[in-house]
């Protein structure tokens, strides 16, 4: 079964260091070429089984995060956890939407 692109993510080359563990294609790129990637888009292509696994892992982490928020007393830390929870909730919604679209294709 062919994979399906379920998300497109902006590339931030600064946050993605090129080192010996990088794919050979990146190692062969010059500094100018790497800089040109900034602002580009990375596509994540998953088959159905991989998509279900990713959703399961993220859903489990979402439940753990909600539980951690409930049991946290430190105000600033709780705010950071809530921010993470909102981002994760948004990501899960988008991924579930992609899964629904995939079922209708």
N, C-alpha and C positions, 0 to 999 in steps of 0.2 A: 504494500500500500504506500503510495507516495506521501511524503510529508506535506504539511500545510503550514504556511507562514502564519503564526498566530500573533506576532507582535513585531513592531519595528521600533528600535530603541536608538536614541541619539548617541553618537559616538563621542566620547570625551577622551581624546588621545592622551591628555595630560594625566588622567587617572588610570591609564592603561600603559604601564611602563613596558618598553621593548627590551627584553633581555634574552638570555640564552634559551629560556623556556618558551619563547614566543614562536608562533608558526613561522616556517621558513620564508613565506611570502613577505611577512612584516620585517624580518631581519634583512631582507634584500632591499627594502625601501630606504631611500635617503631621507634626511631630516625634512627636506621640503615636501616630499611626498607624504610623509607621516603628518605633517602640519595640514596638508590639504584634506586629510580625512576628518579633521575637526569639524563638527557640525554635520557630519554625514549620518547615515542611518544604518544600523545593524539589524538584520532580520534574523529572527529565531524560528527555525523550521523544525516542527515536532510532528511525529506520527501520533495517532490517537492514543496509543499506550503511553508514550512519553508525556503527552498533554495531560492525561488522567493522573499520572504519577506526580507531575508538577503541581496540579491543582490540589491533590491530596496532601502533599508536603506543605504547601502554602496555607491550606485550610487548617491543618494541624497546628502550624505555627501561629496562625491567627487566634485560635482558641487558647493557646498557651499565653499569648500576649494579653488577651482580655483578662485571663486569670491573674496574670502578673500585675496588671493595672489595679485590679480589685484589692490585691494584697500589698500594694506599695503605699507607704505613708509619706515618703519624701516628695514634696510638691513638685520640685523642678524635674526630678526623675520621672514622676508620673506624667508630667506634661510631654516629655520626650517619648515616653511609651505610647501616649495617646496619639502623638504625631505619627509614629511608626504604624500604629494600628489603623489610622485613617489611610495612610499610603497603601498598606497591605490590603485593606478592604477595597480600595479603588482598583488595585491591581487584580485582585480576585474577581471583581465584577467584570473587568474588561476581558480577562481570560475566560470566564464563564460565558460571556457574550460571544467570544470567538468560537467556543465549543458548540454553542447553540447554532451559530451560523454554519459551522462545519457539518452539522447533522442535516442541514437543509440543502447542502450543495450536492 
